[in-house]
Every structure is written in structure tokens, then in C-alpha cells.
Amino acid sequence: MTIDGLYENYFLTGNDIWISVIEFDEGGDVKELELTVTNLTTGATLPMFRFYPDPNNNFRFNISQIVRALMPLPNHITPNSIQQLQFHFLGRYVDPALPVQQQTIQKYFVRGGRSKNANLKWNLETNQNLIVGPWIDWGVTLPGTPYSKFGPTINPIPFPIPELTIRIDCSHKILKFANSIGGYQFFVFDRWEIKEKSKAGKIQKLWTDSLPTDNFQNLEIESEETITFHARTPFEAQEVFQELAKSLEVYLWNPNPANPTPLTVSNWERLKLEGSESYENNWDRVYENKIEFGFSKYVTNKI
């Protein structure tokens, strides 16, 4: 049994991972292939998968969805974007007298995904910084650290030498976001606007026998709060903004003055992306960026 497609390591889970199982040893007609996948980092296992061959006794399938199902929920305080998975293949022949074929493979997978690029692969190197684009010196103290991948682990690293400097005003807001290769980066804004909107929902009519008595009551109020950031970004830094605009994890630094540590979950407020726009200004070699986020709702105003 030959398994083709898993020769590399540190595959990005957001990209397709096609594998082929071919060249069974006994030469008979193959009946089926059983696959059991286990996350060795967390211990979680999915129910067994069963595949059936093409007319040439070969199997070909995409394992990316299987892998994503075994990835744990993201943790930006202690990053867990690298997980080790084990694949156990068992092939059965139509002739029950032929012995089953078995093989076990262990590989690492990284939460992330890249778009097509002639110079990049859909997996990471054994040791590399988990930073996309240039590391930006914003002129402010960032609440956290960049990360590097050393083999199977993610470790904090000293801040790299800034490749680009962008100065912002004293009044600013810091966003932390998951990038496309399993790391976390920062983007700092000094221009924003916050909007609050509310709308009445259902109204219940009440019976009343006098004018001083109210004849209705509000049953619900719908409200939402959004924040829109604006940034004039040099061409060299636009890749970092694009990573922010595509991130599934974005956090606003909102520390408790009594305990302003970046390792405290409550000092970060998760945002949900509402939309973003970018316009290229080739004359000034900058991008005019706008990105809007919504805040989580914790209160239900209903009777």
C-alpha cells in the first residue's frame, strides 16, 4: 500500500489536502479502505471512515475537512494552532483469504490557509516565524509577542527587527488577530468611529380604563454597537491589513487598569467582522482602508 500526498509536514488546514492510496501489495481486487484519524495532541478521535475504490483499485480523497474537525477551538492566549494527527489506513480485499493491508502515518497540521502563490507552498517549514508580511514598529508598546514555530511547538520570540515603521497618534486602539499561518499579529489604529443603534421590537397592547394608565409596553429592544477603523497604509504594509481583514479571530485590547496583563482573557474583547474596503492610491503609494467590526451582545432586552 502506497499513500501519496502526505510526504510533507505542517499542512495548512484551510487548504485542500488530497491524498491517494494506491499500489496494494497482494494484487487482488480491493473491496474497501478504512481510515481512522486521531488527534494525538488532544486525544480526540473521529468515527471510522470507509472509502470504496475506483475501477483501478485506487482511492483518492480530500482529508482537509477531517483534519479541521479534529482541531481544537483556537486559544490566542496559549496558541494551539499546531496539532499532531495520526492516520491509520486499513485496506480489505474482495477475496477474504488475502491479508488486510495496514499503514499508520503521523503528521502535523497548522490552523490556517494560503491563496495560490507561485513562491509559497500549502505547508510550513520546520522552523519559521509565524508572521505574514513585514513586522511593523508602531511606536507603541504591544500587549503580547510574536510567535515562531520550532518543530512541533509554537514559542514566543523576542520582537523581530522592525521592517517597517508607522507612527500613530497617542490616542490609539490595538487589535490582535490570527493570521493565515497559525500565528498572531497586531494592527494599530488611531482613527475610528463607534456607532450605536437601537430599534424597537414587538409592542404589547394593554387594557386600560383611564388616560393616566399606559395602554402598551415594549416587549423587546434590538440594539447593536459597531466600530469602524480607518487607516492610510503604505504599500509595504498592506499585506498585514489584508490578513486582518480575512482573519476569523480579531481581539480588541481593552485592559483592566488593575491588571493589564495580555495573558488575561478578559483584557481582550473579541470582535466580529462586518466588512472592509481598500482603495489603492498609486500616486501616494498608499491604500485607503476601512474596516468595520461589531461587538458581542451580552444583554437580551426582552420581556
N, C-alpha and C positions, 0 to 999 in steps of 0.2 A: 504494500500500500504506500503510495506516494502522495504527500499533501503539499500542494503548490500554492504559494501566496502568503505564507507565514515565515518567510526566510528572514525578514527584517524584524525590528523590535520597536517598541514605543509608538504604536499605531495611534493615530488621532481618531477618536470615536465618532466625530462628526462627519467623517468621510467614508465612502463605501470601502468595505474590506472584502473583496471577492477571493474565495479560495476554491481550489479544485482538488478532488480526491480521485486519483487515477492509479493505473498500473497495479491491480490487485495480484498478489503473488501466485495464487493457485491456478489462475487462468480460466476458471469456470464462470458461469453467469452469476452476476451479483444480484441478490434479492433486495437488500436494503442496507442503509447506513444509519447507525445510531450515534448520536452526539450528545455528550453530557458536558456541560460547561459549569465551572465552579470559580468563584472569586476567592482566590487564596488569601487575599488581604483581609477580607471581611468574613469569609467562611460561607457566604451565601451561594446557593446552588439553584439553578433553574430546572424544571422538569425536563426529562429527556426529549430530544428532538429526533424525528425519524425522517429520513430522506430516501427517495427512490431514484434509480439510475436512468440515464438517457440510453438510447439504443446501443451505445458503445460501451456500456458498463462504467460510465464516468459520472461524477457528481460535481456540480458547480453551484455555489450559493453564496449569499452575502451575509456575513456574520456581524455587521456593524450594529444592527438593531438588537441582536442578542447581547452584544457587549454593553450597549447603553443601558439595557435593562438591569444589568448587574453593577452598574456604577452607583456608589452611594450618593446621597444628597450632598451638594457642594458645601464646603466649610472654608470660608475665607479667613478665619482666624488661624486655624491649623490646616493648611491646604491638603486636600486629599485627592487631587486630580490624577494621580498616577496609581493604577491598580494592577495587580498581577492576576491573570486568569489562566486557568488550566482547561484544556480541551482534550477530552477522551473520545477517540473515534473507534467504533466497532462495526466492522463490515460482515454481513452474513451472505452466504451463497444460497442459490436456489437448491443445490444439492446439499442436504443436511449432513452428508458424510464428510464434506470438506470443512476443515477447521476455520473458525472465525479469524478475521484479521483485526488486530488492535494496535493502536498507537496513541501515545499521550504527548501533548506539546504544552509548554508553559511560556506565555508571552506577557509583556507589559503593555498597557493601554493608557492613553492620556486623554482626559476630557478636553475636547477642542476640535477644530477642523479648519482646513485651509481651502481657499479658492484655487483654481488652476493657475499655476505659475511655472514657467519653464525652468526656474532655478531651484524650486522648492519641492520636497517630497511630502507625502502624506504620512510621514512618521518623523520622529525626532532623533537626534543623535544621542549617544550615551551620556555625554556631559555637555550641557549648554545652558546659557542664561535663558530664562523664560520671559524674555522681553521682546516685544514686537516694535519695530521702528526705533528711533533714537530715544535715549534716556534724556529727559528734559529737566533742566535745572530751572525751577520756577521762582527761585529766590525766597521760598518759604520752607519751613520745616514740615516734612511729610510725616503723617502718623502711620508709620509702618515701614516695610522694607521690600525690596525686590527679591525675587527668588531665582535659584538656579537648580537645575536637575543634575544630581550626581548619581548616575546609575539608577537604581530603583527608588530613590528618595528625592524629596524636594526640601531644600535647605535655604534659610535666609542668607543673603550675602551682603557684604558692605555695598553701599551705593556705588554704582559704577561711575567712571569719569563722565561727566555730562557731555553729550554730543551736541546739545542744542540748548541755548539759553533763552527763556521767555520771561520777561519781567511783568508782574501784575501788581495791581494796587494792594494797599494794606487790607482793605475790605475784600475778602475772597471766600469762596467755598471750594472744598476739596472733595472730589469724587474718586472712589476706588472701584475698579471694575475688573472682571475676569476677562483675560484676552483669549485669543484663539489657539494658544498652545499650552494652556494649563497654568499660566501664571497670573499675577495680579499687578496692575499698573495704576497710575494716578493721572488725573487731569484736573487742573485748577482753573477756576473761572472767577473773573472779577466783575462780570456784568450778568445780571439775572433779573427776572421779574416773577413774582409769585401771584397767582390768581386763585381766588376762592369763589366758587359758585354754589348756589343752593336753589332748589326748586321744590315747590310744594307737591306732595303726592296726593293720595286719596283723602277726601274730606267726608266725615260722617255727619249727617244732619241729625239734630237733636230736637225733641219735642219741648216746646216752651209755651207758657201761658201768659208771659208778660214781656214787655220790651227790655227791662233791665237784665233779663236772662239771655245768655248766648244760645243761639239756635244751631251751632255746628261746633265741631272740633277737628283739628288736624290729626290724621292717623299716621302720617309719615312725612318726613322731610328728607329729600335727597341732596347731599352736598358732596363736593369734591374740591380738592386743592391740587394745583399743579405748579411746577416751577419750570421756567424756560431760561436756558443759559444761552449766551451769545459769546462767540469767540472769533477773533480775526487771526487765523492760524497760518504761519508760514508754510510754504510748500513742503519743507522738510519734516514738519510735524503733523501733516495731515493724516498720515497712516495711523498715528496714535488716536486721533479723533475718530477715524473710521472704526477702529477697534472698539472704542467706547460706544459708538452708535449701533454696533452689532452685538454688543455683549448681553448675555442673559442674566448677568449679575452686576448690578450697579448699586453702590452704597454711598450715602452722604455722611461725611464726618460731622457728627453732631454730639460733641463730648459733654459729659457731666463735669462741670468745673471742679467738683470734689474728687473726681477720679478719672482724669483724662488719659487713660491708657488705651492704645489701639488694640490691645488684646481682650478688651471687654466688649462683648457683643452689643450691649445696649448703647454704646457710644457710636454705633453705626446705624443709620436708618436706610432700609432698602427702598429703592425707587423702582417704579415700573415705567418703561419707555412708552411714550405716547407718539413720538415721531421725531424726525430730524430732517434738516435740509442743509445742503452745502452748495455754495456757488463759487466757481473758480474766477479769480480776478488775476488774469495773466499779466496785466500791466504792472501791478504792485507785487506780483508773485505771492499772493496770499489767497486763502479760502475764507469766505464769509460763512460761518457755521452757526446754526441754531439747532438746539436740541431740547425737547420738552419731556418732562417726567411727571408722573403722578405719584402722590403719596398714598400709602396704605390707609384703608379705612378701618378704624378700631371701634367706632361707635355706630350703633344702629338706632336711628331716630324713628322708632315705630311704636305704636300703641298696640 
